[in-house]
Amino acid sequence: MDKLVNLGKSGLSVNPIGLGTNAVGGHNIYPNLDEEAGKDVVRTALEHNMNFLDTAFIYGPKRSEELVGQVIKEQGNREEVVLATKGAHEFKGEDVVFNNSPSFLKKAVEESLDRLQTDYIDLFYIHFPDDHTPKDEAVGALKEMKDQGKIRSIGVSNFSVDQLKEADKDGYVDVIQGEYNLFKREAEKEMLPYTAENGISFVPYFPFASGLLTGKYNEDTTFGDFRAKNPLFQGEEYRKNLQKVEQLKEIAHSKNVEVPNLVLAWYLTQDSLDAVIPGAKKVDQVTNNLKTLDVELSSEEVKKIHEIFA
């Protein structure tokens, strides 16, 4: 087994390189997904001791949880998997609203258990905050589910620092998931100091900034999807961002590693970032992400990457 790390104070031991599964059955996120290819991605992760899987109700919706659950069941190694999912989206007719009420969250946990075909979830996140539920009450409902053995640890996602503090009033929050990458580093101001101080693990999403930090784009690349409206990909800013990625390529080249592995390895040097969960649509992306575990960064290299994106 590769070296496992503890996820904050959760009691969960994970491979620092996990798998985000929004491209496994996430038909509402990516068009034309092949479900069998998605299941192969999950199988490959588990076969390579990548034991930390991250899914959510809204991926699909529901379908990602179902497919991930099917693969875990067929592999027959449930106790070796650290399974994370999320809930908060409520469908009201055509509208989707966020609901953190205790009754809704308890129901969300039960329904996720069914779709995942398991009797416990290792980490259940409140996916987004709503505007009306006191956050410590929402977390209190998850603490009840934890006491019943239905979940093993409690997470929140997309919470501000103030919302996290309210949620963590009783010290029950183990993990927070939020946006963080070399281009979006706001979390370093208040969030990461708070999580480090309180034994909460911070799991970043969008670690590659929608692909920009993989080094595969250039000035001629065109985007016909959500990236077309993302400021990181606009005009002069896009050109400047590509220049920063070029500097990453030089460091990666000097170490004989790939840019994505260099980026992920840098995240793992940051306070309270115990694990990362890059997504994958193809089997080889899973095995490539795992090469991150072989990347060792000197303190000078950590500092240099910090300065390029300061």
SVG drawing of the C-alpha trace seen along z (x, -y; Angstrom):
<svg xmlns="http://www.w3.org/2000/svg" viewBox="-43 -42 60 51">
<polyline fill="none" stroke="black" stroke-width="0.4" points="0.0,0.0 1.2,-3.5 1.8,-5.8 -1.5,-6.7 -2.2,-10.1 -4.7,-11.0 -7.5,-13.3 -7.4,-16.0 -8.9,-14.7 -11.4,-12.5 -9.8,-9.1 -9.8,-8.3 -6.5,-7.2 -6.3,-8.0 -3.9,-7.8 -3.0,-11.6 -4.0,-11.2 -7.8,-10.5 -10.3,-10.5 -13.0,-13.0 -15.8,-11.2 -17.9,-14.0 -17.0,-12.5 -18.3,-9.1 -22.0,-9.3 -22.0,-13.1 -24.2,-13.5 -25.4,-16.9 -21.8,-18.2 -20.2,-16.5 -22.0,-15.6 -21.6,-12.2 -20.1,-10.4 -19.5,-6.6 -20.6,-5.0 -18.5,-1.8 -15.4,-4.0 -16.3,-5.8 -16.6,-2.5 -13.2,-1.5 -11.7,-4.7 -13.0,-3.8 -11.8,-0.2 -8.4,-1.4 -8.2,-3.7 -9.1,-1.0 -6.7,1.5 -3.9,-1.0 -4.7,-1.6 -6.2,-5.0 -8.7,-4.5 -10.2,-8.0 -13.3,-8.4 -15.3,-11.6 -18.8,-11.7 -22.0,-13.7 -25.8,-13.5 -25.8,-16.2 -23.3,-14.4 -25.7,-12.9 -27.8,-13.7 -27.6,-10.4 -25.9,-8.4 -22.3,-8.9 -23.2,-7.5 -24.9,-4.5 -21.9,-3.7 -19.3,-4.2 -21.4,-2.0 -21.6,0.7 -17.9,0.9 -17.1,1.0 -19.7,3.8 -18.2,5.9 -14.6,5.3 -15.7,6.6 -13.3,4.3 -15.7,1.8 -13.7,1.6 -10.6,0.6 -12.3,-2.3 -12.8,-5.8 -16.0,-6.9 -17.0,-10.6 -20.3,-12.0 -22.2,-15.3 -25.8,-16.5 -27.7,-19.8 -29.4,-20.1 -33.2,-19.9 -35.3,-19.7 -38.5,-21.7 -40.1,-21.3 -37.7,-22.9 -35.8,-24.7 -32.9,-23.5 -32.4,-25.0 -29.9,-24.3 -31.3,-22.8 -29.3,-22.3 -32.2,-21.6 -31.6,-18.6 -34.5,-16.6 -33.3,-17.1 -29.7,-16.2 -30.7,-13.0 -32.9,-12.0 -30.0,-12.8 -27.7,-10.5 -30.2,-7.6 -30.8,-8.0 -27.0,-8.2 -26.5,-5.0 -29.1,-3.3 -27.5,-4.5 -24.0,-3.6 -25.2,-0.2 -23.4,-0.5 -24.4,-0.7 -22.0,-3.6 -20.4,-6.6 -16.9,-7.5 -17.3,-11.2 -20.5,-13.1 -20.3,-16.8 -23.0,-19.5 -22.4,-20.3 -23.4,-24.0 -24.7,-26.3 -28.3,-27.4 -29.4,-30.9 -31.5,-30.0 -30.3,-27.0 -27.9,-27.7 -24.8,-25.8 -24.2,-24.2 -27.8,-22.8 -27.1,-21.3 -23.8,-19.7 -25.7,-18.5 -27.9,-16.5 -24.9,-14.8 -23.5,-14.2 -26.6,-12.2 -26.1,-10.2 -22.5,-9.7 -23.6,-8.5 -25.8,-5.9 -22.9,-4.6 -24.3,-5.8 -21.5,-8.2 -17.9,-8.2 -17.0,-11.8 -18.5,-15.2 -17.6,-17.6 -18.8,-20.9 -18.2,-22.3 -18.2,-25.8 -18.6,-27.4 -17.1,-30.8 -14.7,-31.0 -17.6,-32.5 -20.0,-29.7 -17.3,-27.1 -16.8,-28.7 -20.5,-28.5 -20.6,-24.9 -17.7,-23.9 -19.0,-25.5 -19.0,-22.1 -15.8,-20.9 -17.6,-18.3 -16.4,-19.4 -13.5,-17.1 -13.1,-18.3 -13.9,-21.3 -13.8,-21.2 -13.3,-24.4 -12.0,-26.0 -8.2,-26.3 -5.5,-26.2 -2.4,-28.2 -4.6,-30.8 -7.2,-31.0 -5.4,-31.3 -7.9,-33.3 -8.1,-30.3 -4.6,-31.1 -5.7,-34.3 -8.1,-33.0 -9.4,-29.6 -6.1,-27.6 -4.9,-29.2 -8.3,-28.3 -8.3,-24.7 -4.7,-24.1 -5.4,-25.4 -8.5,-23.3 -7.3,-20.0 -9.7,-20.3 -8.5,-18.9 -8.9,-21.2 -9.6,-19.3 -9.2,-21.6 -11.4,-21.3 -10.6,-22.6 -6.9,-21.8 -6.0,-22.2 -8.1,-25.4 -10.2,-23.7 -7.2,-22.3 -5.1,-25.5 -2.5,-24.1 -2.0,-20.9 0.2,-22.6 -1.8,-21.3 -3.2,-24.6 -1.6,-27.3 -2.6,-30.7 -4.4,-28.9 -6.6,-26.7 -10.3,-27.6 -12.9,-26.8 -16.6,-26.1 -17.7,-25.2 -17.9,-26.9 -14.3,-28.0 -15.2,-30.4 -16.7,-32.7 -14.0,-32.0 -11.9,-35.2 -8.7,-33.0 -9.2,-32.2 -9.8,-35.7 -7.5,-37.8 -4.5,-39.3 -5.1,-37.5 -5.1,-34.2 -1.7,-35.0 -0.2,-36.0 -1.5,-32.8 0.1,-30.7 3.4,-32.4 3.2,-31.3 2.5,-27.8 5.5,-27.9 7.6,-28.6 6.1,-25.5 7.0,-23.5 10.6,-24.5 10.7,-23.3 8.8,-20.1 11.2,-19.4 14.3,-19.9 12.9,-17.3 11.8,-15.0 8.2,-15.0 4.9,-16.1 3.3,-19.5 0.1,-18.1 2.2,-16.0 4.3,-19.0 1.2,-21.1 -0.5,-18.4 2.8,-17.8 2.9,-21.5 -0.6,-21.5 0.4,-18.6 3.1,-20.8 0.5,-23.4 -0.9,-23.5 -3.9,-21.2 -4.0,-20.0 -3.7,-16.3 -5.2,-15.0 -6.2,-16.1 -9.0,-14.6 -8.3,-15.3 -11.0,-14.0 -10.4,-11.6 -12.3,-10.6 -9.7,-8.0 -7.8,-5.2 -4.4,-6.6 -5.2,-9.9 -5.7,-7.9 -2.3,-6.2 -0.7,-9.5 -2.1,-11.3 -0.6,-8.7 2.9,-9.6 2.6,-12.6 3.6,-10.4 7.1,-10.1 7.6,-13.9 9.7,-15.4 9.9,-19.2 12.8,-21.1 11.9,-24.1 13.4,-26.3 11.1,-24.8 8.1,-25.2 9.0,-28.8 9.7,-29.4 6.2,-28.0 4.7,-30.1 6.3,-33.3 5.4,-32.6 1.7,-32.6 1.9,-35.1"/>
</svg>
